[in-house]
């Protein structure tokens, strides 16, 4: 999925990798401090970035079977959903190491030459 999204729609992949876009503007009291914009003051660019976030989330959801998606209904953005999917489906270091160990064991017990560790 990461290859598909990063190749097909780079901006959507940024939504997955970074965070959901929150439009900000300088505060009236402290111009150096940013605060979230009122939705009535959103620019066209702000709306486009929101749409990319929504599209990224939708692309991830559409790739899931219903049984998996039901357990992930409480996630509200693409980054959170991606993080939740990485754990059970092979994206974390522990899962990758575990899968390698299982594959090594299957190879060693299939009658082929023993692998030296």
Jmol script that loads the backbone (N, CA, C; Angstrom):
load data "model"
ATOM      1  N   UNK A   1       0.823  -1.187   0.000  1.00  0.00           N
ATOM      2  CA  UNK A   1       0.000   0.000   0.000  1.00  0.00           C
ATOM      3  C   UNK A   1       0.869   1.253   0.000  1.00  0.00           C
ATOM      4  N   UNK A   2       1.964   1.225   0.754  1.00  0.00           N
ATOM      5  CA  UNK A   2       2.821   2.410   0.821  1.00  0.00           C
ATOM      6  C   UNK A   2       3.404   2.730  -0.545  1.00  0.00           C
ATOM      7  N   UNK A   3       3.787   1.701  -1.314  1.00  0.00           N
ATOM      8  CA  UNK A   3       4.337   1.937  -2.647  1.00  0.00           C
ATOM      9  C   UNK A   3       3.273   2.516  -3.579  1.00  0.00           C
ATOM     10  N   UNK A   4       2.077   1.972  -3.490  1.00  0.00           N
ATOM     11  CA  UNK A   4       0.995   2.468  -4.338  1.00  0.00           C
ATOM     12  C   UNK A   4       0.711   3.939  -4.053  1.00  0.00           C
ATOM     13  N   UNK A   5       0.512   4.269  -2.792  1.00  0.00           N
ATOM     14  CA  UNK A   5       0.173   5.654  -2.450  1.00  0.00           C
ATOM     15  C   UNK A   5       1.316   6.614  -2.743  1.00  0.00           C
ATOM     16  N   UNK A   6       2.530   6.222  -2.435  1.00  0.00           N
ATOM     17  CA  UNK A   6       3.652   7.133  -2.654  1.00  0.00           C
ATOM     18  C   UNK A   6       3.926   7.343  -4.141  1.00  0.00           C
ATOM     19  N   UNK A   7       3.595   6.372  -4.970  1.00  0.00           N
ATOM     20  CA  UNK A   7       3.788   6.519  -6.411  1.00  0.00           C
ATOM     21  C   UNK A   7       2.605   7.168  -7.109  1.00  0.00           C
ATOM     22  N   UNK A   8       1.405   6.864  -6.668  1.00  0.00           N
ATOM     23  CA  UNK A   8       0.213   7.372  -7.340  1.00  0.00           C
ATOM     24  C   UNK A   8      -0.171   8.784  -6.902  1.00  0.00           C
ATOM     25  N   UNK A   9      -0.012   9.051  -5.627  1.00  0.00           N
ATOM     26  CA  UNK A   9      -0.447  10.353  -5.118  1.00  0.00           C
ATOM     27  C   UNK A   9       0.452  10.759  -3.949  1.00  0.00           C
ATOM     28  N   UNK A  10       1.551  11.420  -4.276  1.00  0.00           N
ATOM     29  CA  UNK A  10       2.560  11.782  -3.281  1.00  0.00           C
ATOM     30  C   UNK A  10       1.982  12.632  -2.159  1.00  0.00           C
ATOM     31  N   UNK A  11       1.088  13.546  -2.493  1.00  0.00           N
ATOM     32  CA  UNK A  11       0.525  14.423  -1.465  1.00  0.00           C
ATOM     33  C   UNK A  11      -0.293  13.625  -0.458  1.00  0.00           C
ATOM     34  N   UNK A  12      -1.001  12.611  -0.917  1.00  0.00           N
ATOM     35  CA  UNK A  12      -1.760  11.765   0.013  1.00  0.00           C
ATOM     36  C   UNK A  12      -0.808  11.002   0.931  1.00  0.00           C
ATOM     37  N   UNK A  13       0.300  10.537   0.380  1.00  0.00           N
ATOM     38  CA  UNK A  13       1.265   9.812   1.207  1.00  0.00           C
ATOM     39  C   UNK A  13       1.823  10.719   2.298  1.00  0.00           C
ATOM     40  N   UNK A  14       2.002  12.002   1.993  1.00  0.00           N
ATOM     41  CA  UNK A  14       2.455  12.942   3.028  1.00  0.00           C
ATOM     42  C   UNK A  14       1.457  13.014   4.180  1.00  0.00           C
ATOM     43  N   UNK A  15       0.173  12.925   3.886  1.00  0.00           N
ATOM     44  CA  UNK A  15      -0.842  12.919   4.943  1.00  0.00           C
ATOM     45  C   UNK A  15      -0.690  11.709   5.849  1.00  0.00           C
ATOM     46  N   UNK A  16      -0.307  10.590   5.246  1.00  0.00           N
ATOM     47  CA  UNK A  16      -0.107   9.369   6.029  1.00  0.00           C
ATOM     48  C   UNK A  16       1.149   9.494   6.885  1.00  0.00           C
ATOM     49  N   UNK A  17       2.195  10.049   6.336  1.00  0.00           N
ATOM     50  CA  UNK A  17       3.476  10.102   7.023  1.00  0.00           C
ATOM     51  C   UNK A  17       3.551  11.219   8.065  1.00  0.00           C
ATOM     52  N   UNK A  18       2.892  12.315   7.860  1.00  0.00           N
ATOM     53  CA  UNK A  18       3.033  13.450   8.770  1.00  0.00           C
ATOM     54  C   UNK A  18       1.797  13.640   9.628  1.00  0.00           C
ATOM     55  N   UNK A  19       0.980  14.418   9.538  1.00  0.00           N
ATOM     56  CA  UNK A  19      -0.209  14.533  10.381  1.00  0.00           C
ATOM     57  C   UNK A  19      -1.309  15.144   9.555  1.00  0.00           C
ATOM     58  N   UNK A  20      -2.483  15.086  10.078  1.00  0.00           N
ATOM     59  CA  UNK A  20      -3.596  15.735   9.417  1.00  0.00           C
ATOM     60  C   UNK A  20      -3.341  17.241   9.411  1.00  0.00           C
ATOM     61  N   UNK A  21      -3.642  17.881   8.313  1.00  0.00           N
ATOM     62  CA  UNK A  21      -3.394  19.315   8.154  1.00  0.00           C
ATOM     63  C   UNK A  21      -4.337  20.110   9.038  1.00  0.00           C
ATOM     64  N   UNK A  22      -3.776  21.050   9.782  1.00  0.00           N
ATOM     65  CA  UNK A  22      -4.563  21.978  10.599  1.00  0.00           C
ATOM     66  C   UNK A  22      -4.162  23.391  10.190  1.00  0.00           C
ATOM     67  N   UNK A  23      -5.058  24.132   9.533  1.00  0.00           N
ATOM     68  CA  UNK A  23      -4.721  25.496   9.125  1.00  0.00           C
ATOM     69  C   UNK A  23      -4.523  26.389  10.344  1.00  0.00           C
ATOM     70  N   UNK A  24      -3.465  27.171  10.308  1.00  0.00           N
ATOM     71  CA  UNK A  24      -3.183  28.076  11.419  1.00  0.00           C
ATOM     72  C   UNK A  24      -2.975  29.493  10.910  1.00  0.00           C
ATOM     73  N   UNK A  25      -3.080  30.427  11.830  1.00  0.00           N
ATOM     74  CA  UNK A  25      -2.848  31.851  11.532  1.00  0.00           C
ATOM     75  C   UNK A  25      -2.210  32.477  12.768  1.00  0.00           C
ATOM     76  N   UNK A  26      -1.490  33.572  12.597  1.00  0.00           N
ATOM     77  CA  UNK A  26      -0.895  34.244  13.761  1.00  0.00           C
ATOM     78  C   UNK A  26      -1.985  34.764  14.703  1.00  0.00           C
ATOM     79  N   UNK A  27      -1.708  34.700  15.993  1.00  0.00           N
ATOM     80  CA  UNK A  27      -2.655  35.246  16.962  1.00  0.00           C
ATOM     81  C   UNK A  27      -2.607  36.773  16.909  1.00  0.00           C
ATOM     82  N   UNK A  28      -3.676  37.393  17.336  1.00  0.00           N
ATOM     83  CA  UNK A  28      -3.708  38.864  17.326  1.00  0.00           C
ATOM     84  C   UNK A  28      -2.815  39.445  18.412  1.00  0.00           C
ATOM     85  N   UNK A  29      -2.676  38.741  19.535  1.00  0.00           N
ATOM     86  CA  UNK A  29      -1.856  39.239  20.632  1.00  0.00           C
ATOM     87  C   UNK A  29      -0.366  39.037  20.381  1.00  0.00           C
ATOM     88  N   UNK A  30      -0.010  37.860  19.862  1.00  0.00           N
ATOM     89  CA  UNK A  30       1.394  37.514  19.621  1.00  0.00           C
ATOM     90  C   UNK A  30       1.548  37.035  18.184  1.00  0.00           C
ATOM     91  N   UNK A  31       2.032  37.901  17.294  1.00  0.00           N
ATOM     92  CA  UNK A  31       2.141  37.515  15.883  1.00  0.00           C
ATOM     93  C   UNK A  31       3.070  36.323  15.624  1.00  0.00           C
ATOM     94  N   UNK A  32       3.978  36.010  16.544  1.00  0.00           N
ATOM     95  CA  UNK A  32       4.891  34.883  16.359  1.00  0.00           C
ATOM     96  C   UNK A  32       4.249  33.546  16.736  1.00  0.00           C
ATOM     97  N   UNK A  33       3.097  33.578  17.378  1.00  0.00           N
ATOM     98  CA  UNK A  33       2.420  32.367  17.835  1.00  0.00           C
ATOM     99  C   UNK A  33       1.274  32.045  16.871  1.00  0.00           C
ATOM    100  N   UNK A  34       1.206  30.771  16.462  1.00  0.00           N
ATOM    101  CA  UNK A  34       0.153  30.328  15.548  1.00  0.00           C
ATOM    102  C   UNK A  34      -0.973  29.657  16.323  1.00  0.00           C
ATOM    103  N   UNK A  35      -2.198  29.850  15.863  1.00  0.00           N
ATOM    104  CA  UNK A  35      -3.362  29.173  16.440  1.00  0.00           C
ATOM    105  C   UNK A  35      -4.225  28.655  15.301  1.00  0.00           C
ATOM    106  N   UNK A  36      -5.037  27.635  15.550  1.00  0.00           N
ATOM    107  CA  UNK A  36      -5.903  27.113  14.485  1.00  0.00           C
ATOM    108  C   UNK A  36      -6.841  28.199  13.955  1.00  0.00           C
ATOM    109  N   UNK A  37      -7.027  28.187  12.633  1.00  0.00           N
ATOM    110  CA  UNK A  37      -7.918  29.158  11.995  1.00  0.00           C
ATOM    111  C   UNK A  37      -9.376  28.797  12.256  1.00  0.00           C
ATOM    112  N   UNK A  38     -10.213  29.810  12.266  1.00  0.00           N
ATOM    113  CA  UNK A  38     -11.656  29.607  12.260  1.00  0.00           C
ATOM    114  C   UNK A  38     -12.013  29.051  10.875  1.00  0.00           C
ATOM    115  N   UNK A  39     -12.907  28.070  10.821  1.00  0.00           N
ATOM    116  CA  UNK A  39     -13.224  27.436   9.541  1.00  0.00           C
ATOM    117  C   UNK A  39     -13.789  28.419   8.515  1.00  0.00           C
ATOM    118  N   UNK A  40     -14.336  29.530   8.967  1.00  0.00           N
ATOM    119  CA  UNK A  40     -14.857  30.540   8.034  1.00  0.00           C
ATOM    120  C   UNK A  40     -13.727  31.294   7.327  1.00  0.00           C
ATOM    121  N   UNK A  41     -12.513  31.193   7.860  1.00  0.00           N
ATOM    122  CA  UNK A  41     -11.361  31.896   7.276  1.00  0.00           C
ATOM    123  C   UNK A  41     -10.438  30.986   6.472  1.00  0.00           C
ATOM    124  N   UNK A  42     -10.864  29.763   6.194  1.00  0.00           N
ATOM    125  CA  UNK A  42     -10.037  28.847   5.426  1.00  0.00           C
ATOM    126  C   UNK A  42      -9.875  29.348   3.998  1.00  0.00           C
ATOM    127  N   UNK A  43      -8.679  29.186   3.476  1.00  0.00           N
ATOM    128  CA  UNK A  43      -8.403  29.542   2.086  1.00  0.00           C
ATOM    129  C   UNK A  43      -8.693  28.332   1.201  1.00  0.00           C
ATOM    130  N   UNK A  44      -8.636  28.527  -0.099  1.00  0.00           N
ATOM    131  CA  UNK A  44      -8.818  27.423  -1.032  1.00  0.00           C
ATOM    132  C   UNK A  44      -7.710  26.379  -0.845  1.00  0.00           C
ATOM    133  N   UNK A  45      -6.496  26.837  -0.557  1.00  0.00           N
ATOM    134  CA  UNK A  45      -5.374  25.925  -0.317  1.00  0.00           C
ATOM    135  C   UNK A  45      -5.626  25.082   0.944  1.00  0.00           C
ATOM    136  N   UNK A  46      -6.188  25.692   1.979  1.00  0.00           N
ATOM    137  CA  UNK A  46      -6.524  24.946   3.196  1.00  0.00           C
ATOM    138  C   UNK A  46      -7.511  23.827   2.881  1.00  0.00           C
ATOM    139  N   UNK A  47      -8.548  24.144   2.097  1.00  0.00           N
ATOM    140  CA  UNK A  47      -9.539  23.133   1.741  1.00  0.00           C
ATOM    141  C   UNK A  47      -8.920  22.026   0.894  1.00  0.00           C
ATOM    142  N   UNK A  48      -8.009  22.369  -0.005  1.00  0.00           N
ATOM    143  CA  UNK A  48      -7.350  21.356  -0.828  1.00  0.00           C
ATOM    144  C   UNK A  48      -6.523  20.403   0.029  1.00  0.00           C
ATOM    145  N   UNK A  49      -5.840  20.937   1.038  1.00  0.00           N
ATOM    146  CA  UNK A  49      -5.051  20.073   1.921  1.00  0.00           C
ATOM    147  C   UNK A  49      -5.944  19.169   2.759  1.00  0.00           C
ATOM    148  N   UNK A  50      -7.084  19.686   3.198  1.00  0.00           N
ATOM    149  CA  UNK A  50      -8.060  18.852   3.904  1.00  0.00           C
ATOM    150  C   UNK A  50      -8.531  17.716   3.004  1.00  0.00           C
ATOM    151  N   UNK A  51      -8.803  18.040   1.758  1.00  0.00           N
ATOM    152  CA  UNK A  51      -9.272  17.029   0.821  1.00  0.00           C
ATOM    153  C   UNK A  51      -8.223  15.938   0.602  1.00  0.00           C
ATOM    154  N   UNK A  52      -6.949  16.306   0.579  1.00  0.00           N
ATOM    155  CA  UNK A  52      -5.891  15.303   0.452  1.00  0.00           C
ATOM    156  C   UNK A  52      -5.865  14.381   1.669  1.00  0.00           C
ATOM    157  N   UNK A  53      -6.054  14.943   2.856  1.00  0.00           N
ATOM    158  CA  UNK A  53      -6.109  14.126   4.071  1.00  0.00           C
ATOM    159  C   UNK A  53      -7.267  13.136   3.994  1.00  0.00           C
ATOM    160  N   UNK A  54      -8.407  13.622   3.554  1.00  0.00           N
ATOM    161  CA  UNK A  54      -9.593  12.763   3.450  1.00  0.00           C
ATOM    162  C   UNK A  54      -9.380  11.691   2.392  1.00  0.00           C
ATOM    163  N   UNK A  55      -8.771  12.064   1.279  1.00  0.00           N
ATOM    164  CA  UNK A  55      -8.498  11.107   0.212  1.00  0.00           C
ATOM    165  C   UNK A  55      -7.526  10.022   0.682  1.00  0.00           C
ATOM    166  N   UNK A  56      -6.488  10.409   1.416  1.00  0.00           N
ATOM    167  CA  UNK A  56      -5.522   9.433   1.930  1.00  0.00           C
ATOM    168  C   UNK A  56      -6.202   8.449   2.870  1.00  0.00           C
ATOM    169  N   UNK A  57      -7.041   8.955   3.752  1.00  0.00           N
ATOM    170  CA  UNK A  57      -7.775   8.101   4.682  1.00  0.00           C
ATOM    171  C   UNK A  57      -8.677   7.141   3.901  1.00  0.00           C
ATOM    172  N   UNK A  58      -9.377   7.676   2.903  1.00  0.00           N
ATOM    173  CA  UNK A  58     -10.287   6.848   2.111  1.00  0.00           C
ATOM    174  C   UNK A  58      -9.531   5.765   1.344  1.00  0.00           C
ATOM    175  N   UNK A  59      -8.361   6.087   0.811  1.00  0.00           N
ATOM    176  CA  UNK A  59      -7.569   5.096   0.083  1.00  0.00           C
ATOM    177  C   UNK A  59      -7.167   3.941   1.005  1.00  0.00           C
ATOM    178  N   UNK A  60      -6.780   4.262   2.218  1.00  0.00           N
ATOM    179  CA  UNK A  60      -6.422   3.205   3.169  1.00  0.00           C
ATOM    180  C   UNK A  60      -7.638   2.357   3.529  1.00  0.00           C
ATOM    181  N   UNK A  61      -8.753   3.005   3.799  1.00  0.00           N
ATOM    182  CA  UNK A  61      -9.963   2.285   4.208  1.00  0.00           C
ATOM    183  C   UNK A  61     -10.454   1.375   3.085  1.00  0.00           C
ATOM    184  N   UNK A  62     -10.390   1.852   1.850  1.00  0.00           N
ATOM    185  CA  UNK A  62     -10.885   1.049   0.730  1.00  0.00           C
ATOM    186  C   UNK A  62     -10.040  -0.198   0.495  1.00  0.00           C
ATOM    187  N   UNK A  63      -8.815  -0.196   0.967  1.00  0.00           N
ATOM    188  CA  UNK A  63      -7.951  -1.358   0.802  1.00  0.00           C
ATOM    189  C   UNK A  63      -8.205  -2.437   1.855  1.00  0.00           C
ATOM    190  N   UNK A  64      -9.028  -2.133   2.843  1.00  0.00           N
ATOM    191  CA  UNK A  64      -9.264  -3.062   3.943  1.00  0.00           C
ATOM    192  C   UNK A  64     -10.521  -3.892   3.726  1.00  0.00           C
ATOM    193  N   UNK A  65     -10.473  -5.118   4.185  1.00  0.00           N
ATOM    194  CA  UNK A  65     -11.697  -5.918   4.213  1.00  0.00           C
ATOM    195  C   UNK A  65     -12.543  -5.435   5.380  1.00  0.00           C
ATOM    196  N   UNK A  66     -13.833  -5.652   5.306  1.00  0.00           N
ATOM    197  CA  UNK A  66     -14.753  -5.145   6.332  1.00  0.00           C
ATOM    198  C   UNK A  66     -14.399  -5.631   7.727  1.00  0.00           C
ATOM    199  N   UNK A  67     -13.956  -6.876   7.844  1.00  0.00           N
ATOM    200  CA  UNK A  67     -13.644  -7.426   9.160  1.00  0.00           C
ATOM    201  C   UNK A  67     -12.504  -6.662   9.828  1.00  0.00           C
ATOM    202  N   UNK A  68     -11.563  -6.181   9.056  1.00  0.00           N
ATOM    203  CA  UNK A  68     -10.446  -5.410   9.606  1.00  0.00           C
ATOM    204  C   UNK A  68     -10.896  -3.982   9.889  1.00  0.00           C
ATOM    205  N   UNK A  69     -11.634  -3.397   8.964  1.00  0.00           N
ATOM    206  CA  UNK A  69     -12.055  -2.002   9.112  1.00  0.00           C
ATOM    207  C   UNK A  69     -12.936  -1.788  10.342  1.00  0.00           C
ATOM    208  N   UNK A  70     -13.786  -2.740  10.648  1.00  0.00           N
ATOM    209  CA  UNK A  70     -14.685  -2.602  11.802  1.00  0.00           C
ATOM    210  C   UNK A  70     -13.894  -2.356  13.084  1.00  0.00           C
ATOM    211  N   UNK A  71     -12.741  -2.959  13.215  1.00  0.00           N
ATOM    212  CA  UNK A  71     -11.920  -2.777  14.407  1.00  0.00           C
ATOM    213  C   UNK A  71     -11.155  -1.466  14.424  1.00  0.00           C
ATOM    214  N   UNK A  72     -11.216  -0.720  13.335  1.00  0.00           N
ATOM    215  CA  UNK A  72     -10.440   0.519  13.221  1.00  0.00           C
ATOM    216  C   UNK A  72     -11.321   1.755  13.017  1.00  0.00           C
ATOM    217  N   UNK A  73     -12.604   1.614  13.281  1.00  0.00           N
ATOM    218  CA  UNK A  73     -13.544   2.721  13.051  1.00  0.00           C
ATOM    219  C   UNK A  73     -13.226   3.969  13.858  1.00  0.00           C
ATOM    220  N   UNK A  74     -12.563   3.820  14.976  1.00  0.00           N
ATOM    221  CA  UNK A  74     -12.338   4.969  15.863  1.00  0.00           C
ATOM    222  C   UNK A  74     -11.185   5.863  15.404  1.00  0.00           C
ATOM    223  N   UNK A  75     -10.427   5.475  14.390  1.00  0.00           N
ATOM    224  CA  UNK A  75      -9.347   6.330  13.892  1.00  0.00           C
ATOM    225  C   UNK A  75      -9.922   7.381  12.953  1.00  0.00           C
ATOM    226  N   UNK A  76      -9.413   8.608  13.084  1.00  0.00           N
ATOM    227  CA  UNK A  76     -10.020   9.712  12.338  1.00  0.00           C
ATOM    228  C   UNK A  76      -9.128  10.299  11.259  1.00  0.00           C
ATOM    229  N   UNK A  77      -7.864   9.873  11.197  1.00  0.00           N
ATOM    230  CA  UNK A  77      -7.014  10.405  10.129  1.00  0.00           C
ATOM    231  C   UNK A  77      -6.085   9.307   9.610  1.00  0.00           C
ATOM    232  N   UNK A  78      -5.481   9.586   8.457  1.00  0.00           N
ATOM    233  CA  UNK A  78      -4.682   8.583   7.756  1.00  0.00           C
ATOM    234  C   UNK A  78      -3.448   8.155   8.552  1.00  0.00           C
ATOM    235  N   UNK A  79      -2.796   9.079   9.225  1.00  0.00           N
ATOM    236  CA  UNK A  79      -1.585   8.738   9.987  1.00  0.00           C
ATOM    237  C   UNK A  79      -1.906   7.767  11.124  1.00  0.00           C
ATOM    238  N   UNK A  80      -2.970   8.038  11.867  1.00  0.00           N
ATOM    239  CA  UNK A  80      -3.367   7.149  12.961  1.00  0.00           C
ATOM    240  C   UNK A  80      -3.747   5.762  12.425  1.00  0.00           C
ATOM    241  N   UNK A  81      -4.508   5.749  11.342  1.00  0.00           N
ATOM    242  CA  UNK A  81      -4.943   4.479  10.762  1.00  0.00           C
ATOM    243  C   UNK A  81      -3.741   3.674  10.270  1.00  0.00           C
ATOM    244  N   UNK A  82      -2.800   4.328   9.608  1.00  0.00           N
ATOM    245  CA  UNK A  82      -1.602   3.650   9.112  1.00  0.00           C
ATOM    246  C   UNK A  82      -0.806   3.057  10.277  1.00  0.00           C
ATOM    247  N   UNK A  83      -0.654   3.822  11.351  1.00  0.00           N
ATOM    248  CA  UNK A  83       0.055   3.321  12.524  1.00  0.00           C
ATOM    249  C   UNK A  83      -0.615   2.091  13.110  1.00  0.00           C
ATOM    250  N   UNK A  84      -1.947   2.102  13.136  1.00  0.00           N
ATOM    251  CA  UNK A  84      -2.685   0.955  13.667  1.00  0.00           C
ATOM    252  C   UNK A  84      -2.558  -0.262  12.748  1.00  0.00           C
ATOM    253  N   UNK A  85      -2.426  -0.043  11.457  1.00  0.00           N
ATOM    254  CA  UNK A  85      -2.308  -1.154  10.514  1.00  0.00           C
ATOM    255  C   UNK A  85      -0.912  -1.769  10.500  1.00  0.00           C
ATOM    256  N   UNK A  86       0.090  -0.980  10.811  1.00  0.00           N
ATOM    257  CA  UNK A  86       1.462  -1.481  10.767  1.00  0.00           C
ATOM    258  C   UNK A  86       1.711  -2.602  11.770  1.00  0.00           C
ATOM    259  N   UNK A  87       1.151  -2.496  12.947  1.00  0.00           N
ATOM    260  CA  UNK A  87       1.415  -3.480  14.000  1.00  0.00           C
ATOM    261  C   UNK A  87       0.992  -4.895  13.598  1.00  0.00           C
ATOM    262  N   UNK A  88      -0.265  -5.133  13.268  1.00  0.00           N
ATOM    263  CA  UNK A  88      -0.648  -6.516  12.974  1.00  0.00           C
ATOM    264  C   UNK A  88      -0.286  -7.006  11.579  1.00  0.00           C
ATOM    265  N   UNK A  89       0.014  -6.096  10.651  1.00  0.00           N
ATOM    266  CA  UNK A  89       0.226  -6.518   9.270  1.00  0.00           C
ATOM    267  C   UNK A  89       1.650  -6.366   8.773  1.00  0.00           C
ATOM    268  N   UNK A  90       2.619  -6.370   9.667  1.00  0.00           N
ATOM    269  CA  UNK A  90       3.994  -6.510   9.248  1.00  0.00           C
ATOM    270  C   UNK A  90       4.811  -5.266   9.070  1.00  0.00           C
ATOM    271  N   UNK A  91       4.430  -4.161   9.640  1.00  0.00           N
ATOM    272  CA  UNK A  91       5.196  -2.953   9.428  1.00  0.00           C
ATOM    273  C   UNK A  91       6.192  -2.621  10.525  1.00  0.00           C
ATOM    274  N   UNK A  92       6.093  -3.259  11.685  1.00  0.00           N
ATOM    275  CA  UNK A  92       7.008  -2.917  12.760  1.00  0.00           C
ATOM    276  C   UNK A  92       8.220  -3.836  12.736  1.00  0.00           C
ATOM    277  N   UNK A  93       9.294  -3.405  13.352  1.00  0.00           N
ATOM    278  CA  UNK A  93      10.536  -4.183  13.386  1.00  0.00           C
ATOM    279  C   UNK A  93      10.316  -5.536  14.044  1.00  0.00           C
ATOM    280  N   UNK A  94       9.555  -5.570  15.133  1.00  0.00           N
ATOM    281  CA  UNK A  94       9.312  -6.835  15.833  1.00  0.00           C
ATOM    282  C   UNK A  94       8.580  -7.835  14.948  1.00  0.00           C
ATOM    283  N   UNK A  95       7.575  -7.364  14.222  1.00  0.00           N
ATOM    284  CA  UNK A  95       6.806  -8.257  13.356  1.00  0.00           C
ATOM    285  C   UNK A  95       7.687  -8.767  12.221  1.00  0.00           C
ATOM    286  N   UNK A  96       8.494  -7.895  11.640  1.00  0.00           N
ATOM    287  CA  UNK A  96       9.388  -8.304  10.547  1.00  0.00           C
ATOM    288  C   UNK A  96      10.380  -9.353  11.035  1.00  0.00           C
ATOM    289  N   UNK A  97      10.978  -9.140  12.208  1.00  0.00           N
ATOM    290  CA  UNK A  97      11.925 -10.110  12.766  1.00  0.00           C
ATOM    291  C   UNK A  97      11.230 -11.441  13.048  1.00  0.00           C
ATOM    292  N   UNK A  98      10.036 -11.377  13.585  1.00  0.00           N
ATOM    293  CA  UNK A  98       9.281 -12.586  13.883  1.00  0.00           C
ATOM    294  C   UNK A  98       8.968 -13.353  12.602  1.00  0.00           C
ATOM    295  N   UNK A  99       8.559 -12.640  11.563  1.00  0.00           N
ATOM    296  CA  UNK A  99       8.258 -13.294  10.284  1.00  0.00           C
ATOM    297  C   UNK A  99       9.503 -13.940   9.683  1.00  0.00           C
ATOM    298  N   UNK A 100      10.652 -13.288   9.801  1.00  0.00           N
ATOM    299  CA  UNK A 100      11.903 -13.879   9.311  1.00  0.00           C
ATOM    300  C   UNK A 100      12.220 -15.169  10.061  1.00  0.00           C
ATOM    301  N   UNK A 101      12.021 -15.135  11.374  1.00  0.00           N
ATOM    302  CA  UNK A 101      12.263 -16.331  12.176  1.00  0.00           C
ATOM    303  C   UNK A 101      11.354 -17.480  11.769  1.00  0.00           C
ATOM    304  N   UNK A 102      10.105 -17.175  11.519  1.00  0.00           N
ATOM    305  CA  UNK A 102       9.153 -18.209  11.088  1.00  0.00           C
ATOM    306  C   UNK A 102       9.559 -18.764   9.729  1.00  0.00           C
ATOM    307  N   UNK A 103       9.934 -17.893   8.810  1.00  0.00           N
ATOM    308  CA  UNK A 103      10.354 -18.356   7.485  1.00  0.00           C
ATOM    309  C   UNK A 103      11.628 -19.192   7.557  1.00  0.00           C
ATOM    310  N   UNK A 104      12.586 -18.775   8.392  1.00  0.00           N
ATOM    311  CA  UNK A 104      13.809 -19.572   8.575  1.00  0.00           C
ATOM    312  C   UNK A 104      13.473 -20.955   9.109  1.00  0.00           C
ATOM    313  N   UNK A 105      12.583 -21.007  10.099  1.00  0.00           N
ATOM    314  CA  UNK A 105      12.184 -22.280  10.688  1.00  0.00           C
ATOM    315  C   UNK A 105      11.514 -23.176   9.636  1.00  0.00           C
ATOM    316  N   UNK A 106      10.631 -22.609   8.839  1.00  0.00           N
ATOM    317  CA  UNK A 106       9.960 -23.384   7.792  1.00  0.00           C
ATOM    318  C   UNK A 106      10.974 -23.920   6.782  1.00  0.00           C
ATOM    319  N   UNK A 107      11.933 -23.090   6.437  1.00  0.00           N
ATOM    320  CA  UNK A 107      12.955 -23.511   5.474  1.00  0.00           C
ATOM    321  C   UNK A 107      13.805 -24.648   6.045  1.00  0.00           C
ATOM    322  N   UNK A 108      14.228 -24.485   7.300  1.00  0.00           N
ATOM    323  CA  UNK A 108      15.082 -25.497   7.933  1.00  0.00           C
ATOM    324  C   UNK A 108      14.360 -26.818   8.118  1.00  0.00           C
ATOM    325  N   UNK A 109      13.070 -26.783   8.368  1.00  0.00           N
ATOM    326  CA  UNK A 109      12.323 -28.011   8.625  1.00  0.00           C
ATOM    327  C   UNK A 109      11.727 -28.615   7.355  1.00  0.00           C
ATOM    328  N   UNK A 110      11.947 -27.990   6.224  1.00  0.00           N
ATOM    329  CA  UNK A 110      11.371 -28.519   4.976  1.00  0.00           C
ATOM    330  C   UNK A 110      12.262 -29.541   4.295  1.00  0.00           C
ATOM    331  N   UNK A 111      13.403 -29.889   4.906  1.00  0.00           N
ATOM    332  CA  UNK A 111      14.269 -30.900   4.332  1.00  0.00           C
ATOM    333  C   UNK A 111      15.414 -30.321   3.525  1.00  0.00           C
ATOM    334  N   UNK A 112      15.530 -29.040   3.467  1.00  0.00           N
ATOM    335  CA  UNK A 112      16.628 -28.411   2.751  1.00  0.00           C
ATOM    336  C   UNK A 112      17.850 -28.303   3.679  1.00  0.00           C
ATOM    337  N   UNK A 113      18.879 -27.738   3.165  1.00  0.00           N
ATOM    338  CA  UNK A 113      20.131 -27.579   3.909  1.00  0.00           C
ATOM    339  C   UNK A 113      19.877 -26.657   5.107  1.00  0.00           C
ATOM    340  N   UNK A 114      20.493 -26.984   6.235  1.00  0.00           N
ATOM    341  CA  UNK A 114      20.355 -26.158   7.432  1.00  0.00           C
ATOM    342  C   UNK A 114      21.040 -24.819   7.229  1.00  0.00           C
ATOM    343  N   UNK A 115      20.408 -23.782   7.738  1.00  0.00           N
ATOM    344  CA  UNK A 115      20.946 -22.425   7.650  1.00  0.00           C
ATOM    345  C   UNK A 115      21.791 -22.174   8.899  1.00  0.00           C
ATOM    346  N   UNK A 116      23.027 -21.685   8.716  1.00  0.00           N
ATOM    347  CA  UNK A 116      23.875 -21.361   9.856  1.00  0.00           C
ATOM    348  C   UNK A 116      23.551 -19.969  10.323  1.00  0.00           C
ATOM    349  N   UNK A 117      23.404 -19.783  11.619  1.00  0.00           N
ATOM    350  CA  UNK A 117      23.092 -18.458  12.197  1.00  0.00           C
ATOM    351  C   UNK A 117      24.329 -17.815  12.714  1.00  0.00           C
TER     352      UNK A 117
END
end "model"
wireframe off; spacefill off
backbone 0.3
color backbone group
